[in-house]
Amino acid sequence: MSVDATKRIETVIKIISPLEVGICVNHLEQMINFYNEVLGFQLVSQIEVEAGKSKETGFTKGGYTIVRLQTNYGERIKLVRPKSDPDKRSTGNEVLSTAGNVFLTFIVNDLKMALDTVEQHIDNFRTENQIAEVRDGVFLSIIDDPEGNHIELVQYTSLKDYRPDIT
């Protein structure tokens, strides 16, 4: 991205806090446990939204529960459970096999240690041999949370080369 494009984004969309990602879930408690207990996110809040307000927002007609969990770096995951069961989704065999698939990327300092931590809580690794070096000094593993949402864990030999703005 060019410097001019970066300035334009900052001018048009003024982000004032770290990124938050919402995930529609079926089994709220199981998902809270995974992100809290397995990945180590901190529970921030749990809020019930009534049907009238949720319909007005366009999220769902019947109300929902939203749980906010925060990473040690400040990003938040919002697990959202509608009062009525959401439609089943299909992601295909590969993460990039279906347009619209989303994956969460978490940059970690020790990929092997992260995988050792989550291994007993996931069904399988999408990445062959658990870890792949996709280019020099960039190692990743793709796993799924308990409901099949894709998570990419990445380790950079030199984070400074990838994100000089935060090192």
Phi, psi and omega per residue, in radians:
M1 nan 2.359 -3.124
S2 -1.314 2.813 3.111
V3 -1.062 -0.687 3.126
D4 -1.081 -0.721 3.117
A5 -1.133 -0.697 3.102
T6 -1.071 -0.782 3.111
K7 -1.079 -0.699 3.138
R8 -1.090 -0.768 3.120
I9 -1.067 -0.762 3.137
E10 -1.101 -0.574 -3.131
T11 -1.330 -0.764 -3.067
V12 -1.338 -0.859 -3.116
I13 -2.037 1.821 -3.116
K14 -1.590 1.665 3.122
I15 -1.289 2.297 -3.075
I16 -2.051 0.031 3.067
S17 -2.703 2.923 3.129
P18 -1.038 2.747 -3.111
L19 -1.038 2.464 3.013
E20 -2.150 2.403 -3.139
V21 -2.139 2.289 3.103
G22 -1.764 2.453 3.123
I23 -2.270 2.149 3.049
C24 -1.333 2.208 -3.044
V25 -2.204 2.778 3.052
N26 -1.664 -0.791 -3.025
H27 -1.963 1.488 -2.990
L28 -1.019 -0.854 -3.090
E29 -1.101 -0.722 3.113
Q30 -1.077 -0.730 -3.127
M31 -1.221 -0.700 3.068
I32 -1.027 -0.817 -3.140
N33 -1.045 -0.741 -3.130
F34 -1.100 -0.912 -3.085
Y35 -1.234 -0.563 -3.140
N36 -1.426 -1.006 -3.024
E37 -1.366 -0.711 -3.052
V38 -1.489 -0.875 -3.107
L39 -1.543 -0.221 3.043
G40 1.450 0.336 3.080
F41 -1.277 2.635 3.135
Q42 -1.674 2.326 3.079
L43 -1.204 2.205 -3.127
V44 -1.776 -0.856 -3.105
S45 -2.846 2.801 3.001
Q46 -2.380 2.155 -3.022
I47 -2.294 2.421 3.046
E48 -1.703 2.293 3.099
V49 -1.981 2.167 -3.086
E50 -1.219 2.779 -3.062
A51 -0.967 -0.805 -3.097
G52 -1.041 -0.757 -3.140
K53 -1.243 -0.684 -3.119
S54 -1.214 -0.592 3.080
K55 -1.146 -0.748 -3.139
E56 -1.030 -0.665 -3.107
T57 -1.328 -0.397 -3.094
G58 1.624 0.088 3.117
F59 -1.309 -0.921 3.139
T60 -2.887 2.759 -3.103
K61 -1.421 -0.421 -2.936
G62 -1.806 0.158 -3.094
G63 1.581 2.876 -3.118
Y64 -2.795 2.889 3.015
T65 -1.930 2.346 3.105
I66 -2.144 2.253 3.127
V67 -2.056 2.207 3.125
R68 -1.814 2.273 3.087
L69 -2.201 2.522 -3.031
Q70 -2.153 2.429 3.065
T71 -1.352 2.936 3.077
N72 -1.146 -0.297 -3.115
Y73 -1.649 -0.195 3.066
G74 1.966 -0.209 3.084
E75 -1.253 2.721 3.139
R76 -2.186 2.512 2.984
I77 -1.881 2.296 3.081
K78 -1.941 1.979 3.068
L79 -1.596 2.111 -3.024
V80 -2.116 2.154 -3.132
R81 -2.034 1.900 3.070
P82 -1.138 2.657 3.115
K83 -1.115 -0.616 3.051
S84 -1.719 2.591 -3.080
D85 -1.037 2.288 3.080
P86 -1.309 2.763 3.074
D87 -1.078 2.599 3.090
K88 -1.232 2.498 3.121
R89 -1.976 2.822 3.093
S90 -2.305 2.304 -3.101
T91 -1.910 -0.119 -3.111
G92 1.424 3.082 -3.096
N93 -1.296 -0.539 -3.121
E94 -2.066 2.613 -3.093
V95 -0.973 -0.710 -3.076
L96 -1.706 0.386 -3.118
S97 -1.472 -0.270 -3.086
T98 -2.301 2.176 3.098
A99 -1.005 2.424 3.141
G100 1.650 -0.197 3.068
N101 -1.053 2.521 -3.121
V102 -2.170 2.541 3.004
F103 -2.374 2.516 3.115
L104 -1.621 2.332 3.125
T105 -1.942 2.206 3.056
F106 -2.113 2.132 3.118
I107 -1.536 2.173 -3.071
V108 -2.079 2.778 3.139
N109 -1.535 -0.336 -3.127
D110 -2.507 1.638 -3.056
L111 -1.105 -0.760 -3.137
K112 -1.029 -0.788 3.125
M113 -1.115 -0.724 3.116
A114 -1.061 -0.755 -3.139
L115 -1.193 -0.661 3.069
D116 -1.059 -0.614 -3.137
T117 -1.215 -0.729 -3.050
V118 -1.588 -0.263 -2.982
E119 -0.901 -0.762 -3.094
Q120 -1.336 -0.092 -3.089
H121 -1.916 0.045 3.140
I122 -2.140 2.732 -3.119
D123 -1.353 -0.709 -3.130
N124 -2.822 2.915 3.040
F125 -1.708 2.318 3.053
R126 -1.335 -0.453 -3.110
T127 -1.472 2.203 3.094
E128 -1.012 2.438 -3.141
N129 1.021 0.361 3.080
Q130 1.217 -0.703 -3.115
I131 -2.242 2.361 3.080
A132 -2.201 2.443 3.016
E133 -1.663 1.878 -3.034
V134 -1.467 -0.413 2.973
R135 -2.788 2.953 -3.061
D136 -0.899 2.107 3.059
G137 1.386 0.132 3.137
V138 -2.130 1.979 -3.089
F139 -2.029 2.438 -3.134
L140 -2.545 2.839 3.015
S141 -2.528 2.395 3.093
I142 -1.941 2.219 3.106
I143 -2.223 3.013 3.049
D144 -2.089 2.535 3.004
D145 -1.310 3.113 -3.064
P146 -1.019 -0.362 3.131
E147 -1.843 0.200 3.048
G148 1.573 0.122 3.056
N149 -1.280 2.354 -3.028
H150 -1.411 2.380 3.104
I151 -2.221 2.197 3.075
E152 -1.838 2.118 3.044
L153 -1.815 2.218 -3.036
V154 -2.229 2.450 3.019
Q155 -2.200 2.255 3.085
Y156 -1.843 2.315 3.037
T157 -1.043 -0.673 3.087
S158 -2.255 1.655 3.093
L159 -1.078 -0.541 3.128
K160 -1.021 -0.668 3.113
D161 -1.168 -0.609 -3.115
Y162 -1.450 -0.777 -3.092
R163 -2.301 1.260 -3.141
P164 -1.101 -0.304 -3.128
D165 -1.302 -0.287 -3.093
I166 -2.074 -0.005 -3.111
T167 -1.739 nan nan
